[in-house]
Amino acid sequence: MIKLFVGLGNPGTEYEGTRHNAGFWWVDALARDLKLQLTMDKGYHGLIARGNVHGRPVWLLEPQTFMNVSGKSVAALARFFKIAPQEILVVHDELDVAPGQAKLKLGGSHAGHNGLRDIHAQLGTGDYWRLRLGIGHPGVKAEVVDWVLRKPSPEQREAIHECVDRTLKAVPAMLAGEMDKATLIVHTSKPPRPKPPRPPEAG
C-alpha cells in the first residue's frame, strides 16, 4: 500500500504553471480531496501534509529543493517514518506519454528524469512506484529543457488536469494496497471525443 505520495516540481512562482510541475498539480489536488493543508517543513526540505485515511497514516510531500535534488527530501521523510520504497508513489511529468494519458508502474530506470535520478540515488533503489503524467514531447531532443520549463497550451493543460482528476480515482485502491486495481484505473482513459462530421463539399 502507498503511504507517501510525492509530487515533483520546481519551487517558485515562475515555475508554477510549467509542465515540469505536473507532479505538484497532482499532489495539490490530492491534498484538496483529502482536506489536508501542505505546509513547509525545513527538516524534510519540502511542503508536507500528514493525514489519516481509514485509520492509516498517509503523507503528502512536494520537495522544495528544485527537481534535480528531490531525493534529499523524499529520503529524509521516508527514513524518519520508516516508509519502504514500495510504499512510495512519485508523481512526475513524462515526455514519452501524451497529455491526458498516464502510466503507473513499480520500479524501472529513471529514463533521464533528473528528479527520479536523484530519488534513485538517495533511496539506493529504483523500487518505488511512479505515476507518469503525460506532457508530450516537443519532437526534438534539443528542445526538451525549454519544453518542460514552459507552460502547456490551454488544450494540453486541460488534458493534463482531466488526467489528474481521473488518476486521483485510483488513490483509494493505492491506499488499500490494491495496486493492480489502481493500475487498471490509471490506464483506462476516456476515448477522445469524436470529431463532428465534415459538411459535404458544395459542388
N, C-alpha and C positions, 0 to 999 in steps of 0.2 A: 504494500500500500504506500501511497505517496504521503509523506509528512511535510516536505519542504517544497514549496513552489517558488522557483526563481525566475524572474523576468530579466532579460538582458537588454541593456541600452546604454546611452551616454547621458550623464547628468548635465543639467543646464538648459535654460530656456531655448538657446539657439539650436538644440538638437531635438527638442520636444516632438515635433511633427515629422521627423525624418524616418525613413524606412528601417534604419538600424535600431530604432526604438520600439519595434513591434512587440518585443517581449514585455516592455514596460506597459504598453497599452493593455496587454492580456492580463497582467497581474493587477493593474488598476481596476479593470473590470471585475476580476475575481474578488478583490477587496470590497467593491461596491455590493456584489452579490452576497458576500458573507457578512456585510455590515462591519467591516474592520477598517481601522484607520492606520495607514502606514506612517511611521514616524522615524526620524533619523536616529540611528544608534551608532555612535562612533566606534564602539567596541567591535561591531561587525561590519564597519565601513559601508553601511547601507541603510535604506529605508526598510523597516521591518514591521510586521504585524504578527501577533500571535492570537490564535483563537481556538475554540473547541468546537468540533463538529461531531455530533453523536457521541460526545464524551471522549473524543480522541483529540490530542493536541495537533494543531496544524500551524505551520509558519509560512509567511509570505515574505519574500525578500527581493528588493531591487538594489543591486550593488551600485554604489555612487563613486566608484573608483575609476571610471572610464572602462570601456569594453575590454581592452586587452589585459587588464589585471582583475577581471571579475572573480577569478578563482580565490583570491585573497579573502574576499567577503564570504563566498559560499563555504569555503573550507573552515573559516573561523566559526561560523554558526553551526555547521554540521558536526564539527568536532565537539563543541561545547555541549550540544544537546544529544550527542551520540546518535546522530541520524546517519544511517548507512547509505552508500551511494545509490543502491537500488530503491531507496525511499525518497530520492530527489528527482524532481522534474524541472528541467531547464527549458524555458520557453524562449525561442530566438528567431530572428529573421532568417529566411532561407532563399538564396538566389535561384536554386535549381528547382523551385516549386512555384507555380503560377500564383499570382494574387488571388485570394479566395479559396485556395487549397491549403491543406495542412497534412503533415505526416507525423505519426507518433512512433517512436522506436526506443529500444533499450540498447545502449552501447553503440559501438562503431567508432569511426575515426572522427576527428574534428573537422575534416574536409576544408582546412584552411580558415575556418571561422576563428577569429582572434579571441573571442570570449570563451569559446569551447576549449581552445588550445590551452588557455591559462587554467581553466577548471580541471582539465585532464591532469595538468602538471601539479596543481595544488592538492587535488584529491588522491593523486597517484594511481588513478584508474579512469577508464572511459565508461565504466559500467553503471552509468546513471541514465535515467530516462530523458529523452528530448522531445519537445513538441516544436516542430519546424513549421513556422508560419511563412507561407509563400509571399515573396515580394517581387518575384520575377527577376529576369536577368537583362541587363542593357544590350546583351548580344556581343559586346566586345570586352575582353578581359581588362584592357587598359582603362575602361570607364567604370569599373566596379566600385572603386573607392568613392568616386564622385556620386555614383548611383545610390549607394547605401546611406550617404550623408545628405541626400536631397529628399524633399518631400514628395510623396507619390502624387499622381494626378488624382483629381476628385473621384474618378471612377475606380481607380486602384485602391484608394483609401477606403472607399465604401466596401469594396470586395474584401479587403483585409478586416475591416470592422465586422462585417457579416460573418466572416470566418472565426473571429474571436468569439462572437456570440454563440456560434454553432458549437465550437470546440469546448466552450465552458460547460456545455451539457454533459461532457464526459467526466467532469470533476467528481460527482457522486460515486461513479464506478472506480475512479482512481483512489478515492479515499477508502473505498471498501476493498481495495486490492484486486479488483476485477479488471486487470489490465487488458485482457482480450476484449472484453465488452467496451472498454474505453477506446481501444484501437478502432473497433468497428464504428463507433460513433464519430470519431475524428475523421476516418477515411470515407465516410458516407457523406458526400457533398450533394447539394441540390443540383440537378441538371441546369445548364444555362437556360435563361428564358428564351423561348422560340422567337425568332425574328418575325416581324409582321410580313405577310406575303407581299411580294413586289406587285405594284399595279401593272396591269397589262400595258404594253407599249402601244401608243397610238400609231396606227399605220395607215 
